Amino acid sequence: MIAREVMMASPVVLHPEATVAQAMVDAAQSELDVLPVVDGQGQYIGAVAKSALIDSASRNCRVADLCCTDTLLCAPEEPVEYLRHDASSAVPHQTIVVVDRSGRFHGVIPSVHWAVDEAKVQSGHPRSPLEVRTSQMHLVWRCLECGAQETRNVGLPERCPHCGAPASEFALHTED
């Protein structure tokens, strides 16, 4: 599974100079537990957990002061299965941030579940690479008029490229 195929390309991002109060307003619009921090030029700075924002609500500080660099990063073309994830880490990596080699932010892969195929382990295979499953990996936009499918990570199409149906005729569909 390639990162760009399963990432959310337009999640809510926080700005390093924003106050905690401003960031909490932005964070409330997102279902992510960890939000990327991105500067005005699109460069990835780090990430902030929503819980850190809540814990710092009474402090007069900036998002950059809460920014954590202990996130799992990958390039847009990188296979997610081969990331080095420490399953015993005190900080479970459930969100992967997609950043290119120049540090430019591209998106996030939310709700990552790391699992090991126990049948393989019992037959002598090593415990890595880990199998990765995300809640986003099989969702596509499907046109209700003609059945055409569009990749979810590029956003809701304005019109169906096959039949011209408007965006209101698209629904999320689970691809099996």
Secondary structure, DSSP 8 states (H G I E B T S, - for coil): -BHHHHSBSS---B-TTSBHHHHHHHHTT---SEEEEE-TTSBEEEEEEHHHHHHTTTS--BHHHH-B--SEEE-TTSBGGGS---TT-SS----EEEE-TT-BEEEEE-SEEEE--HHHHHTT--S-S-EEEETTTTEEEEETTT--EEEGGG---SB-TTT--BGGGEEEEE--
